[in-house]
Amino acid sequence: MSLDLTVAPRRFAGGLANLNYLIWLDGAWAVLRRAPNGPLPRGANDMVREHRVLSSLWRAFPLAPRSIHLCADPSVAGTPFQILEYRDGAILRGAEVSPLPDTATTGARLSAMMIDTLAAVHAAPLASVGLNDLGRPTGFVRRTAEGWIARAFAVMGESPPTSARELIRWLTEAPLPEAQHPTLLHNDFKLDNIILDPKTADAVGIVDWDMATQGDPLLDLSTLLSYWAEPGDPDAMQDLAQMPTARPGFWTREAAAVAYARQTGRSLDAFRAHRVLAIFRLGVVFHQLHARYKSEGSSDPRHGTFARIADGIFDFGVDVAAGKRF
């Protein structure tokens, strides 16, 4: 491979963690992707795992870009990095739908696209590309809950906010479900990780696979819905500004979940546990991002508000656990 340094690498804007750069390699565009600066949470920002998945998955799942090269030696660039196939298209960031028209039709179309695309992820044939041993599906939800509870104490200390403690108690005591038919999980599936055809709003690629694994597909659905703000949600959900789902035409969270269940045949009987876990995880992630900001591992000014938003997310999660909100 030959990197052309006469074309200056350009960093992609918008991401909250991993760093991505557009580079000119062997006469074509490619993406150099690496973990962020500063201390990293266990299990996240894993370029080695992502390369393993994306160097094979593209053969069976065309929306996955191909990972072309992995450099696992941190002495080269300060951290492991990989080089990925570049997919051209639009990425919708934050609470706006630009460059798509801001209409109710767009909202409904994007809602359906997200659910259809997630169902396609969960139908990917892992065995056909040698990924059937990915992750540890047995006990996945319980193990995920225990892992995020440990991360919560690590980032917030032994006295987390009251609402976080309530969610920890709920997750510790609840009978968390076991997946009957584990599938591929993206593990951070949301709108700004989908590359779109700007003319049709169809998905042409999915990025950010560094936490990909195999487990309960309803946890992927609940992760998507944890970012899915609605009109009338409390301030923390609106301040997330991760997806434009509070705009006209977008489905409600419940409608999106029902559409997924109808399309895949999966039951939502135990879905509240998945929802609570995903919301708790999101609150912990925002505390981790704020901690990195305070330690100067990140200079992104958005991160300065993340502790306040995280605590509001925990409050919202308490309402979901009590059945007051979907």
N, C-alpha and C positions, 0 to 999 in steps of 0.2 A: 504494500500500500504506500502511496505517495501523497503526503499532505502538502498542499500548495499554500505557503505562508505569504504569498503576495496578495492573497485574499484574506483579509483580517477576520479571525473568528468573531462572531457576533452572538452575544448572550441573548437567549430568549427571555422575554419579560413575563412576569405574572406568577411564576411558581413560588411556593412557600418554603420549599426545602431543597431538593436536589437542583444542581446547576446544569443547565443545558446550553450548548453552544453550536451554532451553525458553522460548519467548516466545509472547505472545498477539498475533496479527497478523490484522487484518481479520476478527475474530470467530471465529478458530479457532487451534488450537495450530500452531506451526511451530518449526523449529530454526535458530538462528543458529550457524554453524560457522566457526571461524577457526583459524589455526595457533597453536602455543604460543609463549610468550615465549622470548627468547634466540636465538642463532644456529641456523640450520636446515641440516640436511644437504641437499646438492644433490639435487633431484628428489623430495624428500618434502614432505609438508604443502602440496601444490600446490592451492590453492582454485580457481585459474583452470582447470586441467586437469579437476578434479573437476566443476566447473560445466559445462564443455563436454560431459562424458560424461553427467551426470545430467539436464541440460536436454533431452536427446534419448532416452536409453536407455530410460526408462520406457515409451515408446510401444511398444517391441518386447519388453521384458523387465519384467514387472509387479513383480518383486521389487526393482527399483531405484527408490528414492524420487525424486521430481521435484525438481530444483533450480529454485527460483522466481526467484531474483535473485542477481546477483554484484556486489559492490563491490570493484573492483580497486585503488581509491585507498587506499594505506596511511595517508594523513593523516586518514581518517575514524575509524578504530578502532585505528590502530597497525600494522595488517597487513591484507591482503585478507581478505574474509569473504564467505560466501554464506548464503542463507536457503533452507532445505530443507523439503519436505513432511514432516510428522510422521507416523510410523507407530506406532500403539499396539501394545504387546505386551511380552513378557518377554525380557530379555537375561541369559543365564547367564554370570556372571563368575567367574574363578578356578577352583578345584578342586571347587566344589559344584554340585549340580544344582537346588537350591532356586530357584523354588517348585515344581518338578516332584518327584514321588515318587522317593526315593533307592533305586531298585530296579534289578535286572539288566535288566528289561524296558525301563526308561527308557534305560539305557546303550546297549542294542542299537538302540532306536528313534532315538536321537540320532546314533549312528554312521551308520545308513542315511540319515538326513535330511541330514547333512553331505555325504555322497558324492553323493546325488541332487541336492542343491542346487548343488554344484560342477559337476556334469555339465551342469546347466541353464544355468549361467553360460557355460560353454564352447560351448553351442549357440545363444547369443543371436545373432540375425541383424544384424550391425553395418551392413551395406550398406543395409538398409531404413530406417535412421534417420540416414544420412549420416556414419557413423563408420568406414567401411571404410578410411580413411586414418589411423586412430589408431595412433600409435607407429611403430616401425620393426622389423617382424618379422624381416627377414633378419639373421642373425647375432646374434639376441637373446640367446641363452644365453651366448655368448662375451663379448658386450658387457656383459651383466649381471655376469659374473664379474670382468671387468676393472674395472668401476665399483665393486664392493664391495671389491675388493682396494685400490683407491685410497682408499676411505673408511676402510679398516682402518688404513692408514698415517697418514691424516690424524688419526684419533682416538687411535691408540696409539703414534704415533711410528715411528721407523725400526727399532725393536727390539721387535716384538710378542712375546707369549708363545710358547714353543716350539711348542705345539700349533697356534697360529694360523699360524706360519711353515710348519709341515708342510702345513696345508690350502692355504695360498697356493701352495706348490710343487706340490701335487697338482692344483689347479685350473689352474695355469699350464701344466703338462705334459700333462694329460689331454686326450683327443680329445672335446671337449664336443659334444653332439649338436645337430643343426639340426632345428627343427620342420618336419615335412612339411606340416602343415595348421594354420597359426596361428589362434588364436581370441582372443576377448576374455579378458583376464586381470584379475582383481580385484587381485592382487598382495599382498594381506595377508588371505587368506581363512582365517578361524578362527571358532570357535563364538561368541565374544562380539561378532563383527561381523554376526551373524544375529539378527534380531528374530523371536521365536517366538510362536505362539498358545499361551498357557499351558495350554489345555485339551487340545490335540492334539499339541503339540510340532512342528507344521508350521511351516515358514518363512513369514513374512509380509513380510519385508523384509531387505535386505542394506545395511549402511552402510559408511562409510570407504572411499570409492573414490578417494582423492586420489592413489594411485599406479597407477590403472587404465591399461592399455595393451593392446597386441595382441602376442602372441608364443606361445611354446611352452606349451601347457596343462599339461604335466607339471611345469612349475615352480610353477604354482599348487597342484597336488597336493602337491608336495614342501614347499611353504611350510606348508600345513595340517599335514602330518605332522611338521614341525619342532617344532610346539607339542604334539604328541600324545604325552604321557607314558604309559608302561606300568608295571605292577608289575615291580619288579626293575631298573628304570632307575637310573642313578647319581643322586646327590643333586641335581646341577644341573638335570636334567630334571624332578625332582619340585619343586624350588624355583621353577621357572618359574611354576607354579600358573596357567597360562593357560587350560587346559581340564581338565574333570573326567574325562579319559579313562583314568586309572588306577583308576577306581571300577568296581564289578562290572557286567558286561554289555557294556561297551564293547569294540569290536573291537580287535584288535592293529593296529599300523601296517601290517603286511604284508597282513592281511585287508582293510583299508580300501583299500589300493593295488590289490589283486587285484579287489575289487568295482568300483572305478572303471574298471579296464582292461576288465573284462567288460562293463560298461554302455556304454562309449564305443568299444570296439574298438581302443583304443590300446595299443601294445606297451610293456612295461616293460623291454625288453632293455637299454636304456641308462640306466635310472632311477637307478642309483647316483650318476651325475654330478649329476643334479638334486638328489638328497638331500644330497650333500656341499655343494653350492652354497647350498642353503636353510639348512642348519645354520650354515655359515660366516656367511651374511648375518645370521642371528638373533644370533649372538655379537657381530657388529659393531654391530647395532642396540642391544643392551644396553650395550655400551661407550659408544655415543653418548648414550644416556639418562643413564648415570652421569656422563659429562662435563658434560651440561647441569645435572645436580644439583650438581656441584662448582662450576660457574660461577654458581650461584644463579639460573639461568634456570628451575629447577624447585624447588619446595619439597616435593615428594612424598617422604616418608621411605622409600618402597619403593625408590627409585632408589639409595639408599645401599649396597644389597647387590648392585647389578647388575653391577659389575665382576667380583666373585667368581663370580656365576652365569655371566657371559659366558665366563670362562676355562674353567669346567667344560663349557660347551656346546662349546667348541673341542675339549676332550679327547674328548667324545662323538663329535664329527665325525671325529676321527682313527680311532676304532673303526669308524665307518660306512664310511669310505674304505677301510679294510683288510678289509671284508667280515665283521667280527666281530659287527656288529649291523645290523638292517634300519633 
